[in-house]
Amino acid sequence: MYRATVKQQKQPERLVKNEMEIDPILLEEVEWKTFDTLYALDSFGAYWLENERLIKEAAEAEEKRSGPKWIPHTAEEYAEFDGSRRDSRHLQDEIVTPTFRYSCVVMLYAIVERELLRLVENLEKERGIQKLKHKDLRGSLLTQVAKFAEVFFNLRLPDCPQHNALCDLQKVRDCIVHCRGELTLFKEEDRAYLVGLKDRRPGFFAWERADIEIEPPCIEQFIKEMWRFFIWVFHELKWNVDDSWKENRWT
């Protein structure tokens, strides 16, 4: 079954003769079990980078339009100038950007959950349907899939070096979804987890009685770690990863 047309989906270069023709033999060589997941992560990464750029450009354009036009000379004038400049960028810097980055964390985790479900589906297609389903197990989807994969397919997801990063992503996502990023609303154990996370995860900031803050290095690292997580899984399962992904920016 065709996943998409050439224009709709990034195909490995060796598959594309032109926009109207794909060699069906080469198309069959693509390992869709791995390609679809990596394509989803790569597409999200491109979406995040492009929107970071667009928001930054909008802030700079607004600063140029309504920001201060005079040149400061004294310390007091520099303070006033900087305050006026920040006022002109307030919408983009203080409202749009933080909200957008919160949404990216939530979106990335949603993609990971979807790809874990794809993993389960592909495992059962390859090795047989199991009588017990992952949703019959207790815990979050991550916990369910991990138990299911280990019991029925001898695949231990916690053995992956990036499994802890996946747990970090889940905690940050939970704070955003359930507490709007307000750390004081998070239960004490999880609050302590996130406060400690700021010391080991670049671009992530969390303090007591404050909202969590997310900078680009945090999102970039999460994308790279999720990429490596699935690469590890595919390697353990001996599923082929197309050569076109080897030079990917998230590798």
C-alpha positions as CSV (number, residue, x, y, z in Angstrom):
1,M,0.0,0.0,0.0
2,Y,1.3,3.4,-0.9
3,R,2.0,5.6,2.1
4,A,2.0,8.9,0.1
5,T,2.9,10.5,-3.1
6,V,6.5,11.7,-3.7
7,K,5.5,15.3,-3.0
8,Q,3.7,14.4,0.2
9,Q,6.4,12.4,1.8
10,K,10.2,12.6,1.9
11,Q,11.3,9.6,0.0
12,P,14.9,8.2,0.0
13,E,16.7,9.8,-2.9
14,R,17.6,6.5,-4.5
15,L,13.8,5.8,-4.9
16,V,12.9,8.8,-6.8
17,K,13.5,8.8,-10.6
18,N,11.2,11.8,-11.1
19,E,8.1,13.2,-9.5
20,M,5.9,10.8,-11.5
21,E,7.8,7.6,-11.3
22,I,9.1,5.4,-8.5
23,D,10.8,2.1,-9.1
24,P,8.4,-0.4,-7.4
25,I,11.3,-2.9,-6.7
26,L,13.3,-0.2,-4.9
27,L,10.1,0.9,-3.1
28,E,9.7,-2.5,-1.6
29,E,13.2,-2.3,-0.2
30,V,12.2,0.5,2.2
31,E,11.7,-0.7,5.7
32,W,8.4,1.1,6.5
33,K,8.5,-0.1,10.1
34,T,11.4,2.2,10.7
35,F,11.0,4.8,7.9
36,D,7.6,6.0,9.1
37,T,8.8,6.6,12.7
38,L,12.0,8.5,11.7
39,Y,10.0,10.5,9.2
40,A,7.6,11.6,11.9
41,L,10.4,12.7,14.2
42,D,12.3,14.5,11.4
43,S,9.1,16.3,10.3
44,F,8.4,17.5,13.8
45,G,12.0,18.7,14.1
46,A,11.6,20.7,10.9
47,Y,8.3,22.1,12.1
48,W,9.9,23.3,15.4
49,L,12.9,24.9,13.8
50,E,10.8,26.7,11.2
51,N,8.4,28.1,13.7
52,E,11.2,29.2,16.1
53,R,12.6,31.2,13.1
54,L,9.2,32.7,12.2
55,I,8.4,33.8,15.8
56,K,11.9,35.4,16.1
57,E,11.5,37.2,12.8
58,A,8.1,38.5,13.9
59,A,9.6,39.8,17.2
60,E,12.4,41.6,15.3
61,A,9.9,43.1,12.9
62,E,7.7,44.4,15.7
63,E,10.7,45.8,17.5
64,K,11.8,47.6,14.4
65,R,8.3,49.0,13.9
66,S,7.3,50.1,17.4
67,G,10.5,49.8,19.4
68,P,12.6,52.8,20.5
69,K,14.3,54.8,17.7
70,W,16.7,56.9,19.8
71,I,20.2,56.1,21.0
72,P,20.9,55.8,24.7
73,H,24.0,57.3,26.4
74,T,23.6,57.0,30.1
75,A,22.9,54.0,32.4
76,E,19.4,55.3,33.0
77,E,18.8,55.8,29.3
78,Y,20.0,52.2,28.6
79,A,17.6,50.9,31.1
80,E,14.7,52.9,29.6
81,F,15.7,51.9,26.1
82,D,15.8,48.2,27.0
83,G,12.5,48.4,28.7
84,S,10.9,50.0,25.6
85,R,12.5,47.4,23.4
86,R,11.2,44.5,25.5
87,D,7.7,46.1,25.5
88,S,7.7,46.1,21.7
89,R,8.6,42.4,21.7
90,H,6.3,41.3,24.6
91,L,3.8,39.4,22.5
92,Q,6.4,37.2,20.8
93,D,8.9,36.9,23.6
94,E,6.7,36.6,26.7
95,I,3.5,35.0,25.3
96,V,3.9,33.3,21.9
97,T,7.4,31.7,22.4
98,P,6.8,30.1,25.8
99,T,3.4,28.7,24.8
100,F,4.9,27.4,21.5
101,R,7.7,25.6,23.3
102,Y,5.3,24.1,25.8
103,S,3.2,22.9,22.8
104,C,6.3,21.4,21.2
105,V,7.1,19.3,24.3
106,V,3.5,18.0,24.3
107,M,3.5,17.3,20.6
108,L,6.9,15.5,20.7
109,Y,5.6,13.2,23.5
110,A,2.4,12.6,21.5
111,I,4.5,11.5,18.5
112,V,6.6,9.2,20.7
113,E,3.4,7.6,22.1
114,R,2.0,7.1,18.6
115,E,5.3,5.6,17.4
116,L,5.3,3.2,20.4
117,L,1.9,2.1,19.3
118,R,3.2,1.6,15.8
119,L,6.0,-0.4,17.2
120,V,3.6,-2.8,19.0
121,E,1.5,-3.1,15.8
122,N,4.5,-3.9,13.7
123,L,5.8,-6.4,16.3
124,E,2.5,-8.3,16.2
125,K,2.4,-8.2,12.4
126,E,5.8,-9.7,12.3
127,R,5.7,-12.2,15.2
128,G,2.0,-12.8,15.8
129,I,-1.0,-11.3,17.7
130,Q,-0.9,-11.7,21.4
131,K,-3.9,-12.7,23.5
132,L,-3.1,-9.9,26.1
133,K,-3.0,-6.4,24.8
134,H,-0.7,-3.6,26.1
135,K,-3.8,-1.6,27.2
136,D,-4.7,-4.5,29.6
137,L,-1.6,-3.7,31.6
138,R,-1.4,-1.0,34.3
139,G,0.4,2.3,34.1
140,S,1.1,5.0,31.5
141,L,1.3,4.1,27.8
142,L,5.1,4.1,28.1
143,T,4.9,1.6,31.0
144,Q,2.4,-0.5,29.2
145,V,4.4,-0.8,26.0
146,A,7.6,-1.5,27.9
147,K,6.0,-4.4,29.9
148,F,4.3,-5.7,26.7
149,A,7.5,-5.6,24.6
150,E,9.5,-7.3,27.3
151,V,7.0,-10.1,28.2
152,F,6.0,-11.1,24.6
153,F,9.0,-10.0,22.5
154,N,12.0,-10.0,24.8
155,L,12.6,-6.4,24.1
156,R,13.6,-4.4,27.2
157,L,13.1,-0.7,26.5
158,P,14.6,0.3,29.9
159,D,17.9,-1.1,28.6
160,C,18.1,1.7,26.0
161,P,20.5,4.5,27.0
162,Q,17.9,7.1,26.1
163,H,15.1,5.5,28.2
164,N,15.7,8.0,31.0
165,A,15.4,10.9,28.6
166,L,12.0,9.5,27.5
167,C,11.0,9.5,31.2
168,D,12.2,13.1,31.5
169,L,10.1,14.1,28.5
170,Q,7.1,12.4,30.0
171,K,7.5,14.3,33.3
172,V,7.9,17.7,31.6
173,R,4.9,17.0,29.4
174,D,2.8,16.0,32.4
175,C,3.6,19.2,34.2
176,I,2.5,21.2,31.1
177,V,-0.7,19.2,30.4
178,H,-1.9,18.7,33.9
179,C,-0.5,21.8,35.7
180,R,-0.1,24.4,32.8
181,G,3.6,24.4,33.6
182,E,3.1,25.7,37.1
183,L,5.4,23.8,39.3
184,T,3.5,24.6,42.5
185,L,0.6,22.5,41.2
186,F,2.7,19.4,40.6
187,K,2.7,16.8,43.4
188,E,5.8,17.0,45.6
189,E,7.7,14.0,44.3
190,D,7.3,15.1,40.7
191,R,8.1,18.7,41.6
192,A,11.4,17.6,43.1
193,Y,12.1,15.6,40.0
194,L,11.8,18.6,37.7
195,V,13.7,20.9,40.0
196,G,16.6,18.4,39.9
197,L,16.2,18.1,36.1
198,K,17.3,21.6,35.5
199,D,20.8,20.7,36.7
200,R,21.3,17.9,34.1
201,R,19.2,19.0,31.1
202,P,20.4,22.1,29.1
203,G,17.8,24.6,28.3
204,F,15.3,23.4,31.0
205,F,14.6,25.6,34.0
206,A,12.5,24.8,37.1
207,W,12.3,26.5,40.5
208,E,9.9,26.2,43.4
209,R,6.9,28.6,43.1
210,A,7.6,29.3,39.4
211,D,6.6,28.1,36.0
212,I,9.0,25.8,34.2
213,E,10.9,27.4,31.3
214,I,12.0,25.8,28.1
215,E,14.7,27.0,25.8
216,P,15.7,25.7,22.3
217,P,18.6,23.4,23.6
218,C,16.0,21.5,25.7
219,I,13.8,20.7,22.7
220,E,16.7,20.0,20.4
221,Q,18.2,17.5,22.9
222,F,14.8,15.8,23.4
223,I,14.4,15.3,19.6
224,K,17.9,13.9,19.3
225,E,17.4,11.5,22.3
226,M,14.0,10.3,20.9
227,W,15.7,9.7,17.6
228,R,18.4,7.6,19.2
229,F,15.8,5.8,21.3
230,F,14.0,4.5,18.3
231,I,17.3,3.8,16.4
232,W,18.3,1.6,19.4
233,V,15.0,-0.2,19.3
234,F,15.2,-0.9,15.6
235,H,18.8,-2.2,16.0
236,E,17.7,-4.5,18.8
237,L,14.9,-5.9,16.5
238,K,17.3,-6.1,13.5
239,W,15.0,-3.9,11.5
240,N,16.7,-2.0,8.6
241,V,17.1,1.7,8.8
242,D,17.3,3.3,5.4
243,D,20.7,4.9,4.5
244,S,19.1,8.2,3.7
245,W,18.7,8.8,7.5
246,K,22.4,8.4,8.4
247,E,23.3,12.0,7.7
248,N,20.1,13.4,9.4
249,R,20.6,16.4,11.6
250,W,19.2,14.5,14.6
251,T,21.5,11.6,14.3
